[in-house]
Amino acid sequence: MTGMWTLIRNGGVPPMLFILVTGLVGLAAAFHFALRARRQSLGFVKGMAAATLFGTLAASCADVGATLYTAEKSFDKGEGVERALHLVVEGLAESTSPGILGFSFLALSAMLVAVGRRRLDERAGAA
């Protein structure tokens, strides 16, 4: 649990909670689709996947922007290039947190959608 909290803290709590909620809802919907394989629920799964994807991209951009802003401020304070470079490297490492969480949810959801689509195809072939 400590690792998950670190990931959420590094990515920024509000955007990471958005990714966590949309990712979990999308994953649950994809799981339901894999079990029931009803075409009507596929649109909701795609919508939640889009929300997770765009939330992930927005959070990543915000994190990179905050990193560069902080590094630029260190130049203004006269802290030097080494300090600014350290801030950029550390900040970019933390900026991967939204991608790690969001893209993991998307990968799992896509796998479950593939199972559901296979079941749909199987059912259509039997008819």
Contacts in CASP RR format, 6 or more apart in sequence:
PFRMAT RR
TARGET T0000
AUTHOR 0000-0000-0000
METHOD contacts of the structure
MODEL  1
MTGMWTLIRNGGVPPMLFILVTGLVGLAAAFHFALRARRQSLGFVKGMAA
ATLFGTLAASCADVGATLYTAEKSFDKGEGVERALHLVVEGLAESTSPGI
LGFSFLALSAMLVAVGRRRLDERAGAA
7 16 0 8 1.000
7 97 0 8 1.000
7 100 0 8 1.000
7 101 0 8 1.000
8 16 0 8 1.000
8 17 0 8 1.000
8 20 0 8 1.000
8 97 0 8 1.000
8 101 0 8 1.000
10 94 0 8 1.000
10 97 0 8 1.000
11 59 0 8 1.000
11 63 0 8 1.000
11 94 0 8 1.000
11 95 0 8 1.000
11 97 0 8 1.000
11 98 0 8 1.000
12 59 0 8 1.000
12 63 0 8 1.000
12 97 0 8 1.000
15 55 0 8 1.000
15 58 0 8 1.000
15 59 0 8 1.000
15 62 0 8 1.000
15 98 0 8 1.000
16 59 0 8 1.000
16 97 0 8 1.000
16 98 0 8 1.000
16 101 0 8 1.000
18 55 0 8 1.000
18 59 0 8 1.000
19 52 0 8 1.000
19 55 0 8 1.000
19 56 0 8 1.000
19 59 0 8 1.000
19 98 0 8 1.000
19 101 0 8 1.000
19 102 0 8 1.000
19 105 0 8 1.000
20 101 0 8 1.000
22 48 0 8 1.000
22 51 0 8 1.000
22 52 0 8 1.000
22 55 0 8 1.000
22 105 0 8 1.000
23 48 0 8 1.000
23 52 0 8 1.000
23 102 0 8 1.000
23 105 0 8 1.000
23 106 0 8 1.000
23 109 0 8 1.000
24 105 0 8 1.000
25 48 0 8 1.000
26 45 0 8 1.000
26 48 0 8 1.000
26 49 0 8 1.000
26 52 0 8 1.000
26 105 0 8 1.000
26 109 0 8 1.000
27 105 0 8 1.000
27 108 0 8 1.000
27 109 0 8 1.000
27 112 0 8 1.000
29 41 0 8 1.000
29 44 0 8 1.000
29 45 0 8 1.000
29 48 0 8 1.000
29 109 0 8 1.000
30 45 0 8 1.000
30 49 0 8 1.000
30 108 0 8 1.000
30 109 0 8 1.000
30 110 0 8 1.000
30 112 0 8 1.000
30 113 0 8 1.000
31 112 0 8 1.000
32 41 0 8 1.000
33 41 0 8 1.000
33 42 0 8 1.000
33 45 0 8 1.000
33 112 0 8 1.000
33 113 0 8 1.000
33 116 0 8 1.000
34 112 0 8 1.000
34 113 0 8 1.000
34 115 0 8 1.000
34 116 0 8 1.000
34 119 0 8 1.000
37 116 0 8 1.000
37 117 0 8 1.000
37 119 0 8 1.000
37 120 0 8 1.000
37 123 0 8 1.000
39 120 0 8 1.000
42 113 0 8 1.000
45 109 0 8 1.000
45 113 0 8 1.000
48 109 0 8 1.000
49 106 0 8 1.000
49 109 0 8 1.000
49 110 0 8 1.000
52 102 0 8 1.000
52 105 0 8 1.000
52 106 0 8 1.000
52 109 0 8 1.000
53 102 0 8 1.000
53 106 0 8 1.000
55 98 0 8 1.000
55 102 0 8 1.000
56 98 0 8 1.000
56 99 0 8 1.000
56 101 0 8 1.000
56 102 0 8 1.000
56 103 0 8 1.000
56 106 0 8 1.000
59 98 0 8 1.000
59 99 0 8 1.000
60 95 0 8 1.000
60 96 0 8 1.000
60 98 0 8 1.000
60 99 0 8 1.000
63 91 0 8 1.000
63 94 0 8 1.000
63 95 0 8 1.000
63 97 0 8 1.000
63 98 0 8 1.000
64 92 0 8 1.000
64 95 0 8 1.000
67 87 0 8 1.000
67 88 0 8 1.000
67 91 0 8 1.000
67 92 0 8 1.000
67 94 0 8 1.000
67 95 0 8 1.000
68 88 0 8 1.000
70 87 0 8 1.000
70 91 0 8 1.000
71 84 0 8 1.000
71 85 0 8 1.000
71 87 0 8 1.000
71 88 0 8 1.000
72 84 0 8 1.000
74 80 0 8 1.000
74 83 0 8 1.000
74 84 0 8 1.000
74 87 0 8 1.000
75 84 0 8 1.000
END
